Amino acid sequence: MIQGTASGVGKSLLAAAFCRIFARAGYRVAPFKAQNMALNAAVTLAGGEIGRAQAAQAAAAGIEATVDMNPILLKPEPGDRSQVVVRGRALASVTWREYQRMQADLLPIVAESLARLRAAWDLVVIEGAGSPAEINLRDSDIVNMRIARMADAPVLLVGDIDRGGVFAALLGTLALLDPADRARVGGLIVNRFRGDATVLAPGLAELAARAGVPVLGVVPYLEAGLMPAEDSLDLDERSRWGAGGALDVAVVRLPLISNFDDFEPLAAEPGVRVRFVRDAGEIGDADVIVLPGSKGTVSDLGWLFATGLASAIQRAAAGGLPVVGVCGGYQMLGEVIHDPDGVESHTRSAPALGLLAVETTFAPTKTTVRVRARISQASAGVFSGAVGGEVLAYEIHAGRTSARTRAPFTIVERAGSPVRDDDGAVSETGNVIGTYLHGLFANDALRRAFLCSLAARKGIVADPRWGAPAGDRYERLADAVARAVDLGTVAKLVGLRFPRS
């Protein structure tokens, strides 16, 4: 099990690295996180919703993700509430106190998922959440040391040296653990080090002596984008979102923004910068405005109007600037959003931006499904260079949208079954497009067509490298971590050989 001294210290990244390292050593590996809190989610092959990190870790292991890998997903909502997703299905919207009362019933579900994984795989790499030393939350822990005890798993404790104070963080965490839990910690890992690691030697020696467990590695500060973005901390990591150059993509940073990892493939392209904007003045000379997904569409729509961003987007669209809405962003581009059952808010009906001839009605049943779609002729404009091609994508939404205009995509396969359904809408002027499809920009041909369209509109030459396959980022991640960590000792902690033969 990989635990950390705090949120954002690199647990997800190291778990993915170990999944790939041990998988390519010949072991059958699966990830697990009992409870994840994130607004970036993924959809399994069976249509279940899980945290993006566990889907990425499964990909690193070379396997399909399942709901057992993340049996509980918490998705923050307006009003200090969270939607509770249990084994891939939305169960309830609750406060923290209400969630604490649910935990006695949820723990057996966690135990069942973990047991299934342990029975099916040679190695399960478990990720903790936040810190195991949050003493005020110890009694309600169903993700850190309680899970380590349940699995009888040795623990690697990770600290982030880039944020400073890593020695105090590691030793302080150990000091706050119960003696039995502290005994589970088999090694320490210092993450995100910049510079000459030999400078750390005296400190590492004293750290190991004080901790009573070895330091098993010092992992360097790795390139951004080796793991998909998962939470709001990633929005502030500038190196993840590209450098200024040819094209400027302005994504509205909604208060309850979700699935913003949709735009990482754009930021990875040379000369493309993705900016997350909070007010009208920040839009500047953007080449396209994107309205992303939202976990509180009506609430975030109200924020758009209150901040003046709604008027700015409307003016930009009227001037011909491309505007793209994804999922909740698509709903906001329409004429009105109805919520008669109070699925997302107490507002029964809210006027939207009026840029697309569509209406959305929320319903209690949530759509979570993988799809294959064809780009239709109606996409002429930002996706015109990819018309007729196909894309792989997924849907996560509670709303149902009726459109009185042409659709940019045709769904040809849903959950593995052939269908023929329209998706999304295009404005009469062609510069405003909305869709429910997440993951569009991970498709190379569509991404290139989109960027080339923006370049043509701007009057610049398209970069011939746009749309090239990105390669296997998990190989690069595994190589970097394997060079930095004592894998023989890690393997020995869990009773495996490394290398296997």
Buried (B, 14 or more C-beta within 10 A) or exposed (E): BBBBBBEBBBBBBBBBBBBBBBBBBEBEBBBBBBBBBBBBBBBBEBBBBBBBBBBBBBBBBEBEBBBBBBBBBBBBBBEEBBBBBBBBBBEEBBEEEEBBEBBEEBBEBBBEBBEBBBEEBBBBBBBBBBBBBBEEBBEBBBBBBBBBEBBEBBBBBBBBBEBEEBBEBBBBBBEBBEEEBBEBBBBBBBBBBEEEBEEBEEBBEEBBEEBEBBBBBBBBBBEBBBBBBBBBEBBEEEEBBBEEEBBBBBBBBBBBBBBBBBBBBBBBBEBBBBBBBEEBEBBEEBBBBBBBBBBBBBBBBBBBBEBEBBEBBBEBBEEEBBBBBBBBBBBBBBBBBBBEEEBBBEBEEBEBBEBBBBBBBBBEEBBBBBBBBBBBEBBBBBBBBBBEBBBBBBBBBBBBBEBEBBBBBBBBBBEEEEEEEBBBBBBEEBBBBBBBBBBBBBBBBBBBBBBBBBBEBBEBEBBEEBBEEBEEBBEBBBEBBBEBBBBEBBBBBBEBEBEEE
